[in-house]
Amino acid sequence: MKHPYENYQKAQLGTLLLAVLLCILGLFKLDHQWIILLMFYVLSASFLFDALIATQKQQKADAIIQMLRALIILLFSTILYF
């Protein structure tokens, strides 16, 4: 029997791996700054999936903290890019 939040864990792992790949790609392609912006957006999506996992586990405080982290990364990277 699988956990009810197993899909969220797979999505979180996928977004983390994609963020690492985008980070490595962004290091070598510094003239394409949109790759770095996309990496920060994917990283914030990973925090959102972590918040969904915490919500499923009935850990409200951890879910709020992760959502705030995602929002801060999203806003900060958008402000820096534009």
C-alpha positions in Angstrom: 0.0 0.0 0.0 1.4 3.3 -1.0 1.3 6.5 1.0 -1.4 9.1 0.1 1.3 11.7 -0.5 3.7 9.5 -2.5 2.9 11.4 -5.7 3.8 14.7 -4.0 7.1 13.2 -2.9 7.9 12.1 -6.5 6.9 15.5 -7.8 9.2 17.2 -5.1 12.1 14.9 -6.1 11.5 15.6 -9.7 11.5 19.4 -9.3 14.6 19.2 -7.1 16.5 17.2 -9.8 15.3 19.6 -12.5 16.4 22.6 -10.4 19.9 21.1 -10.0 20.1 20.4 -13.7 19.0 24.0 -14.5 21.5 25.3 -12.0 24.4 23.4 -13.7 23.2 24.4 -17.1 22.9 28.0 -15.9 26.5 28.0 -14.7 27.7 27.2 -18.2 25.3 29.4 -20.1 25.5 32.7 -18.2 24.2 34.7 -21.1 20.8 32.9 -20.8 19.6 34.4 -17.5 16.1 33.0 -18.0 17.5 29.6 -17.1 18.4 30.8 -13.7 15.0 32.4 -13.2 13.3 29.1 -14.3 15.6 27.3 -11.8 14.3 29.5 -8.9 10.7 29.0 -10.0 11.2 25.2 -10.1 12.8 25.4 -6.7 9.8 27.3 -5.3 7.6 24.6 -6.8 9.6 22.1 -4.9 8.9 24.0 -1.6 5.2 24.0 -2.5 5.2 20.2 -2.9 6.9 20.0 0.5 4.1 22.2 1.9 1.5 19.9 0.4 3.2 16.9 2.0 3.2 18.6 5.4 -0.5 19.4 4.9 -1.2 15.8 4.2 0.7 14.9 7.4 -1.4 17.4 9.4 1.6 19.6 10.2 0.2 23.0 9.7 3.1 25.0 11.0 5.6 23.3 8.7 3.3 23.7 5.7 3.0 27.5 6.3 6.7 27.8 6.6 7.3 26.0 3.4 4.7 28.1 1.6 6.3 31.2 2.8 9.7 30.0 1.7 8.3 29.3 -1.8 6.7 32.7 -1.9 9.9 34.5 -0.8 12.0 32.7 -3.5 9.4 33.4 -6.1 9.1 37.1 -5.3 12.8 37.7 -4.7 13.9 36.0 -8.0 11.2 37.8 -10.0 12.3 41.2 -8.5 15.9 40.5 -9.3 15.2 39.4 -12.8 12.9 42.3 -13.8 
